[in-house]
């Protein structure tokens, strides 16, 4: 019988902010059968905080991270020193603990460092210091896309992580047509954009492109939904002035399932992404996506997607028209290629990749049993 091997702890502080794709990555990890997980941490707690406690704990962690990276409140609070290797589901939690080479850091993107103007004030400075620490320490690193790994390597070419790999996030399996509920006031046909509303996702330019396309005059609407992030006000103003555009808040899963099931096509001409799960979800629901050219969105969608220059309203508008009036045979061929692309994000396949990674990090043979 193989010897028992040490388990790996996980920092799931992101569960306190469960409107992000990072939350679903953590949830899927915790639910992976046979994964040798140890303790799950929510900052310094070992059970998920609720209600007011969650807000207080989240604020305390933010003050500690800001204090240890930029100076200020709670910077004096010493980092936690885990007894086992620790998986950080986002680099943001690194300053809360003492980082070691045996730890693991999941990197979504380096956008806060390379494009700080697209994020809230101080976020770029915080992540710049965190990535400097990660590069200097050299823990195991996992990236959500090849694009995010290339971004980190360009930012820190001298970094020597203990190991480096790409593990794509898994497409959610809990958005079924059976649970679908139509959002109030929404009728087909429409193009759809899902994702946080703000400058980074480039929705203001997509709205302008939709207005330029003339599709509203032909009875097509453009529906956008998501939580707010920096730049929301500009998007909201553009949506209010454009005919046929509907801006929804963050929607419930049942409403999201209905939107995916009834949209005529999907649009995400984002300026910056680490992975962009909505593109993969849309493709899995049979929608042909229109995405930004030359970046991670093309990597996710594959060659079944339409692509446009995210800086060019005319280009986006032309592709919107092509998407809305796509011939049946072209759509079927693109859907076939999209299905091949999104097979990479099958939950069972992703869980198997994480299990192999955990086994390697633990130094265990493939048939090891974990204590």
C-alpha positions, 0 to 999 in steps of 0.5 A, a space after each residue: 500500500 502506498 504511503 500517505 501523503 501530505 494534503 494541500 491547503 487552499 485559500 478560498 477568501 474569494 468565496 466572500 466575493 462570489 460574483 466572479 469566475 474565480 469563485 467558481 474555480 474554487 468551488 469546483 476545486 473543493 468539489 473535485 472527488 479525490 483531491 487531497 485538500 487540507 484546510 480551506 481558509 477564508 482569510 484567517 477563518 476555516 469556515 465561510 463567513 456570512 452576512 455582516 461577518 463576511 463584510 467585516 472579514 473581507 474588509 480586514 483582509 483588504 486592509 492587511 493586503 493594502 498595508 503589506 503592499 502599499 503601507 497603511 492600516 493593518 500592515 503591521 499584522 503578521 502574515 499567517 504561516 501555514 504548516 502545509 503548502 497553500 494554494 492561493 486562488 488569486 495572487 491577491 491573497 498572497 500578502 496575507 500569508 508567508 509565501 514559500 516555494 512549496 506554495 501554489 499561486 493561480 494567476 488569472 492575468 497581469 492586467 492590473 499591472 499592465 493596464 492599471 487605468 482599467 481597474 480601481 485606484 491602487 489595484 495596479 500598485 497592489 498587484 505590482 508588488 504582489 507579482 514582484 514577490 511571487 516572481 522573487 519567491 518562485 512558487 508553483 504557478 498555475 495560469 488560466 490561459 496561455 495568454 495569462 502565462 505569456 503575460 506574466 513571463 513578459 512582466 517577469 522574464 527572470 522569474 523561476 517558478 518551481 513549476 508552471 502549467 496552464 489549467 483552464 477553468 471548467 464551464 459551469 454545469 448548473 446553467 440548464 435550459 430546464 431552470 431558465 427564467 426570462 428576465 422581465 422585459 426581455 424579448 428575442 431576438 437579441 445579441 448578448 454580452 455577459 460580464 462585469 460592466 465597465 471600461 475593461 470590457 469595452 461595452 461602451 464601444 460595443 454599444 456605439 458599434 451596435 448603434 452604427 450597425 443599424 440592427 436596432 432598426 431591423 428589430 434586433 436588441 442588444 442585451 448586456 448584463 453584469 456587475 459593476 466595475 470601474 467605468 460603469 457610469 460611461 457604459 450606462 450613459 451610452 446604453 441609455 442613449 442608444 436605441 434597442 440597448 438594454 442594460 441589466 444588472 448582475 442576473 440570477 442563474 436562471 435568468 442567465 440560462 434563459 439569455 444564453 438559450 435565446 440569444 441570436 449571438 454573443 458579443 465580447 470585444 473586451 480590451 483585457 481578459 484573463 480567461 472570460 468564462 462567458 465566452 466559453 459558456 456562450 459557445 457551450 450553449 450553441 451561440 457563435 461569439 464575436 470576440 476581440 482579435 489577437 488575445 485570450 478570447 480567441 484562445 478560448 473560442 477557437 476558430 469558430 468565433 468571429 473576431 474584431 478589432 476592439 478599438 474599431 467601432 466600424 469593425 465591431 459593427 460589421 461583425 455584429 451584422 454578420 453575426 445577426 445575419 449568419 447563414 444556417 450552414 455557416 452557423 452550423 460549421 462554426 458551432 461544430 468548431 466551437 464545440 471542439 474548442 470548449 471541450 477543453 473546459 469540460 469539468 471532468 477533464 479540468 478536475 483530472 488536470 487539477 488532481 494530477 497537479 496536486 499529486 505532483 506538488 505533493 510528491 506522490 505517486 499516481 496511486 498515492 493515498 492522502 492523509 
